[in-house]
Amino acid sequence: MDELMDMITKDESPSGISDAIKDALYARSADKINDHKNSVANALFSSPEDEEQLQKDVEGYADTIAGLGKEEEGEEEEIESEPEGEE
């Protein structure tokens, strides 16, 4: 920042001052982005704890679809061998 003040007081070229300001802003924004990069990545791509819960949910849904979940709970579904009304 001192460089920028020196450039302004010494009447350096406006394009040089503009470039110095841009460089400083890009450096600051890059630092802020790096500070938040891990938290955003974890939020978007989930953490290992979330993966374990997801795996349990998927296994539970797969069992339910296959009919295994109901048998374990004692809620067996009756399967008819013939459609109703036909004998």
mmCIF file of the C-alpha atoms, coordinates in Angstrom:
data_MODEL
# 
_entry.id   MODEL 
# 
loop_
_atom_site.group_PDB 
_atom_site.id 
_atom_site.type_symbol 
_atom_site.label_atom_id 
_atom_site.label_alt_id 
_atom_site.label_comp_id 
_atom_site.label_asym_id 
_atom_site.label_entity_id 
_atom_site.label_seq_id 
_atom_site.pdbx_PDB_ins_code 
_atom_site.Cartn_x 
_atom_site.Cartn_y 
_atom_site.Cartn_z 
_atom_site.occupancy 
_atom_site.B_iso_or_equiv 
_atom_site.pdbx_formal_charge 
_atom_site.auth_seq_id 
_atom_site.auth_comp_id 
_atom_site.auth_asym_id 
_atom_site.auth_atom_id 
_atom_site.pdbx_PDB_model_num 
ATOM 1  C CA . MET A 1 1  ? 0.000   0.000   0.000   1.00 0.00 ? 1  MET A CA 1 
ATOM 2  C CA . ASP A 1 2  ? 2.957   2.280   0.652   1.00 0.00 ? 2  ASP A CA 1 
ATOM 3  C CA . GLU A 1 3  ? 4.070   1.775   -2.940  1.00 0.00 ? 3  GLU A CA 1 
ATOM 4  C CA . LEU A 1 4  ? 0.729   3.043   -4.158  1.00 0.00 ? 4  LEU A CA 1 
ATOM 5  C CA . MET A 1 5  ? 0.917   6.146   -1.987  1.00 0.00 ? 5  MET A CA 1 
ATOM 6  C CA . ASP A 1 6  ? 4.455   6.800   -3.230  1.00 0.00 ? 6  ASP A CA 1 
ATOM 7  C CA . MET A 1 7  ? 3.307   6.441   -6.844  1.00 0.00 ? 7  MET A CA 1 
ATOM 8  C CA . ILE A 1 8  ? 0.480   8.917   -6.287  1.00 0.00 ? 8  ILE A CA 1 
ATOM 9  C CA . THR A 1 9  ? 2.678   11.506  -4.542  1.00 0.00 ? 9  THR A CA 1 
ATOM 10 C CA . LYS A 1 10 ? 5.423   11.250  -7.179  1.00 0.00 ? 10 LYS A CA 1 
ATOM 11 C CA . ASP A 1 11 ? 2.961   11.808  -10.032 1.00 0.00 ? 11 ASP A CA 1 
ATOM 12 C CA . GLU A 1 12 ? 3.568   8.442   -11.661 1.00 0.00 ? 12 GLU A CA 1 
ATOM 13 C CA . SER A 1 13 ? 1.586   7.553   -14.773 1.00 0.00 ? 13 SER A CA 1 
ATOM 14 C CA . PRO A 1 14 ? -2.135  6.999   -14.217 1.00 0.00 ? 14 PRO A CA 1 
ATOM 15 C CA . SER A 1 15 ? -1.967  3.613   -15.931 1.00 0.00 ? 15 SER A CA 1 
ATOM 16 C CA . GLY A 1 16 ? 0.808   2.525   -13.553 1.00 0.00 ? 16 GLY A CA 1 
ATOM 17 C CA . ILE A 1 17 ? -1.254  3.631   -10.545 1.00 0.00 ? 17 ILE A CA 1 
ATOM 18 C CA . SER A 1 18 ? -4.299  1.854   -11.946 1.00 0.00 ? 18 SER A CA 1 
ATOM 19 C CA . ASP A 1 19 ? -2.275  -1.344  -12.437 1.00 0.00 ? 19 ASP A CA 1 
ATOM 20 C CA . ALA A 1 20 ? -0.947  -1.146  -8.874  1.00 0.00 ? 20 ALA A CA 1 
ATOM 21 C CA . ILE A 1 21 ? -4.489  -0.735  -7.522  1.00 0.00 ? 21 ILE A CA 1 
ATOM 22 C CA . LYS A 1 22 ? -5.710  -3.708  -9.577  1.00 0.00 ? 22 LYS A CA 1 
ATOM 23 C CA . ASP A 1 23 ? -2.803  -5.871  -8.409  1.00 0.00 ? 23 ASP A CA 1 
ATOM 24 C CA . ALA A 1 24 ? -3.517  -5.021  -4.779  1.00 0.00 ? 24 ALA A CA 1 
ATOM 25 C CA . LEU A 1 25 ? -7.225  -5.774  -5.174  1.00 0.00 ? 25 LEU A CA 1 
ATOM 26 C CA . TYR A 1 26 ? -6.567  -9.085  -6.948  1.00 0.00 ? 26 TYR A CA 1 
ATOM 27 C CA . ALA A 1 27 ? -4.132  -10.137 -4.217  1.00 0.00 ? 27 ALA A CA 1 
ATOM 28 C CA . ARG A 1 28 ? -6.613  -9.294  -1.452  1.00 0.00 ? 28 ARG A CA 1 
ATOM 29 C CA . SER A 1 29 ? -9.493  -11.072 -3.180  1.00 0.00 ? 29 SER A CA 1 
ATOM 30 C CA . ALA A 1 30 ? -7.308  -14.142 -3.843  1.00 0.00 ? 30 ALA A CA 1 
ATOM 31 C CA . ASP A 1 31 ? -6.495  -14.305 -0.119  1.00 0.00 ? 31 ASP A CA 1 
ATOM 32 C CA . LYS A 1 32 ? -10.170 -14.075 0.814   1.00 0.00 ? 32 LYS A CA 1 
ATOM 33 C CA . ILE A 1 33 ? -11.120 -16.737 -1.721  1.00 0.00 ? 33 ILE A CA 1 
ATOM 34 C CA . ASN A 1 34 ? -8.461  -19.092 -0.370  1.00 0.00 ? 34 ASN A CA 1 
ATOM 35 C CA . ASP A 1 35 ? -9.762  -18.530 3.161   1.00 0.00 ? 35 ASP A CA 1 
ATOM 36 C CA . HIS A 1 36 ? -13.252 -19.726 2.168   1.00 0.00 ? 36 HIS A CA 1 
ATOM 37 C CA . LYS A 1 37 ? -12.301 -22.399 -0.359  1.00 0.00 ? 37 LYS A CA 1 
ATOM 38 C CA . ASN A 1 38 ? -12.306 -25.352 2.076   1.00 0.00 ? 38 ASN A CA 1 
ATOM 39 C CA . SER A 1 39 ? -15.609 -24.519 3.721   1.00 0.00 ? 39 SER A CA 1 
ATOM 40 C CA . VAL A 1 40 ? -17.339 -24.070 0.376   1.00 0.00 ? 40 VAL A CA 1 
ATOM 41 C CA . ALA A 1 41 ? -15.873 -27.297 -0.994  1.00 0.00 ? 41 ALA A CA 1 
ATOM 42 C CA . ASN A 1 42 ? -17.058 -29.217 2.073   1.00 0.00 ? 42 ASN A CA 1 
ATOM 43 C CA . ALA A 1 43 ? -20.508 -27.701 1.816   1.00 0.00 ? 43 ALA A CA 1 
ATOM 44 C CA . LEU A 1 44 ? -20.859 -28.541 -1.863  1.00 0.00 ? 44 LEU A CA 1 
ATOM 45 C CA . PHE A 1 45 ? -19.212 -31.928 -1.972  1.00 0.00 ? 45 PHE A CA 1 
ATOM 46 C CA . SER A 1 46 ? -20.111 -33.131 1.547   1.00 0.00 ? 46 SER A CA 1 
ATOM 47 C CA . SER A 1 47 ? -17.841 -34.359 4.260   1.00 0.00 ? 47 SER A CA 1 
ATOM 48 C CA . PRO A 1 48 ? -17.036 -38.000 5.144   1.00 0.00 ? 48 PRO A CA 1 
ATOM 49 C CA . GLU A 1 49 ? -19.664 -37.960 7.916   1.00 0.00 ? 49 GLU A CA 1 
ATOM 50 C CA . ASP A 1 50 ? -22.317 -37.075 5.371   1.00 0.00 ? 50 ASP A CA 1 
ATOM 51 C CA . GLU A 1 51 ? -21.098 -39.859 3.077   1.00 0.00 ? 51 GLU A CA 1 
ATOM 52 C CA . GLU A 1 52 ? -21.552 -42.431 5.853   1.00 0.00 ? 52 GLU A CA 1 
ATOM 53 C CA . GLN A 1 53 ? -25.103 -41.239 6.506   1.00 0.00 ? 53 GLN A CA 1 
ATOM 54 C CA . LEU A 1 54 ? -25.824 -41.234 2.788   1.00 0.00 ? 54 LEU A CA 1 
ATOM 55 C CA . GLN A 1 55 ? -24.573 -44.823 2.477   1.00 0.00 ? 55 GLN A CA 1 
ATOM 56 C CA . LYS A 1 56 ? -26.844 -45.919 5.357   1.00 0.00 ? 56 LYS A CA 1 
ATOM 57 C CA . ASP A 1 57 ? -29.806 -44.169 3.748   1.00 0.00 ? 57 ASP A CA 1 
ATOM 58 C CA . VAL A 1 58 ? -29.114 -45.768 0.372   1.00 0.00 ? 58 VAL A CA 1 
ATOM 59 C CA . GLU A 1 59 ? -28.844 -49.229 1.938   1.00 0.00 ? 59 GLU A CA 1 
ATOM 60 C CA . GLY A 1 60 ? -32.090 -48.640 3.836   1.00 0.00 ? 60 GLY A CA 1 
ATOM 61 C CA . TYR A 1 61 ? -33.919 -47.524 0.711   1.00 0.00 ? 61 TYR A CA 1 
ATOM 62 C CA . ALA A 1 62 ? -32.519 -50.471 -1.248  1.00 0.00 ? 62 ALA A CA 1 
ATOM 63 C CA . ASP A 1 63 ? -33.789 -52.870 1.434   1.00 0.00 ? 63 ASP A CA 1 
ATOM 64 C CA . THR A 1 64 ? -37.184 -51.183 1.403   1.00 0.00 ? 64 THR A CA 1 
ATOM 65 C CA . ILE A 1 65 ? -37.426 -51.438 -2.374  1.00 0.00 ? 65 ILE A CA 1 
ATOM 66 C CA . ALA A 1 66 ? -36.378 -55.091 -2.265  1.00 0.00 ? 66 ALA A CA 1 
ATOM 67 C CA . GLY A 1 67 ? -38.949 -55.732 0.464   1.00 0.00 ? 67 GLY A CA 1 
ATOM 68 C CA . LEU A 1 68 ? -36.400 -56.595 3.121   1.00 0.00 ? 68 LEU A CA 1 
ATOM 69 C CA . GLY A 1 69 ? -37.218 -53.654 5.354   1.00 0.00 ? 69 GLY A CA 1 
ATOM 70 C CA . LYS A 1 70 ? -40.828 -54.704 5.920   1.00 0.00 ? 70 LYS A CA 1 
ATOM 71 C CA . GLU A 1 71 ? -39.967 -58.306 6.761   1.00 0.00 ? 71 GLU A CA 1 
ATOM 72 C CA . GLU A 1 72 ? -37.575 -57.193 9.447   1.00 0.00 ? 72 GLU A CA 1 
ATOM 73 C CA . GLU A 1 73 ? -40.277 -55.071 11.053  1.00 0.00 ? 73 GLU A CA 1 
ATOM 74 C CA . GLY A 1 74 ? -42.855 -57.880 10.859  1.00 0.00 ? 74 GLY A CA 1 
ATOM 75 C CA . GLU A 1 75 ? -45.022 -56.134 8.286   1.00 0.00 ? 75 GLU A CA 1 
ATOM 76 C CA . GLU A 1 76 ? -45.043 -58.741 5.548   1.00 0.00 ? 76 GLU A CA 1 
ATOM 77 C CA . GLU A 1 77 ? -47.093 -57.939 2.510   1.00 0.00 ? 77 GLU A CA 1 
ATOM 78 C CA . GLU A 1 78 ? -49.464 -60.583 1.178   1.00 0.00 ? 78 GLU A CA 1 
ATOM 79 C CA . ILE A 1 79 ? -48.911 -61.532 -2.439  1.00 0.00 ? 79 ILE A CA 1 
ATOM 80 C CA . GLU A 1 80 ? -51.943 -62.800 -4.316  1.00 0.00 ? 80 GLU A CA 1 
ATOM 81 C CA . SER A 1 81 ? -51.406 -65.604 -6.772  1.00 0.00 ? 81 SER A CA 1 
ATOM 82 C CA . GLU A 1 82 ? -54.494 -64.731 -8.837  1.00 0.00 ? 82 GLU A CA 1 
ATOM 83 C CA . PRO A 1 83 ? -55.914 -61.311 -9.644  1.00 0.00 ? 83 PRO A CA 1 
ATOM 84 C CA . GLU A 1 84 ? -59.153 -60.433 -7.891  1.00 0.00 ? 84 GLU A CA 1 
ATOM 85 C CA . GLY A 1 85 ? -62.348 -61.448 -9.639  1.00 0.00 ? 85 GLY A CA 1 
ATOM 86 C CA . GLU A 1 86 ? -60.752 -64.299 -11.598 1.00 0.00 ? 86 GLU A CA 1 
ATOM 87 C CA . GLU A 1 87 ? -61.084 -67.874 -10.325 1.00 0.00 ? 87 GLU A CA 1 
# 
